[in-house]
Amino acid sequence: MPEYRQRMERLTALLVGGILVLNFPLLAIFHRDTLWFGLPALYVYFTAAWALFIALVAVTLERS
C-alpha cells in the first residue's frame, strides 16, 4: 500500500474518532457540576480532547 494512502487512512480514522469523542453522548457525561483543576469538567474534557486530537494529527503527518 502506498505511504500516502496509509497516511490518509490514519487521518480519516483520527477524524472519525475526533468526531465521536466530541459528539453529544460523551460530552453529556462531562456536563456536570463538578470541577477539575478549578474549571468545569466539560471545559477541561473538551480542551484536552482537542489538544490530543491536534497532537495525534501532528504525529501522523510527521511520520512520513
Backbone hydrogen bonds, N-H to C=O, Kabsch-Sander energy under -0.5 kcal/mol:
donor,donor_aa,acceptor,acceptor_aa,energy
6,Q,2,P,-1.9
7,R,3,E,-2.3
8,M,4,Y,-2.1
9,E,5,R,-2.2
10,R,6,Q,-2.1
11,L,7,R,-2.5
12,T,8,M,-2.4
13,A,9,E,-2.3
14,L,10,R,-2.3
15,L,11,L,-2.3
16,V,12,T,-2.5
17,G,13,A,-2.5
18,G,14,L,-2.8
19,I,15,L,-2.4
20,L,16,V,-2.2
21,V,17,G,-2.5
22,L,18,G,-2.0
23,N,20,L,-1.1
27,L,23,N,-2.0
28,A,24,F,-2.8
29,I,25,P,-0.8
30,F,26,L,-1.0
31,H,27,L,-0.6
31,H,28,A,-0.5
32,R,30,F,-1.9
36,W,39,L,-3.3
39,L,36,W,-2.1
41,A,34,T,-1.8
44,V,40,P,-1.8
45,Y,41,A,-2.8
46,F,42,L,-2.6
47,T,43,Y,-2.4
48,A,44,V,-2.5
49,A,45,Y,-2.7
50,W,46,F,-2.2
51,A,47,T,-2.4
52,L,48,A,-2.4
53,F,49,A,-2.3
54,I,50,W,-2.2
55,A,51,A,-2.3
56,L,52,L,-2.5
57,V,53,F,-2.2
58,A,54,I,-2.3
59,V,55,A,-2.5
60,T,56,L,-2.4
61,L,57,V,-2.4
62,E,58,A,-2.0
63,R,59,V,-1.7
64,S,62,E,-2.0
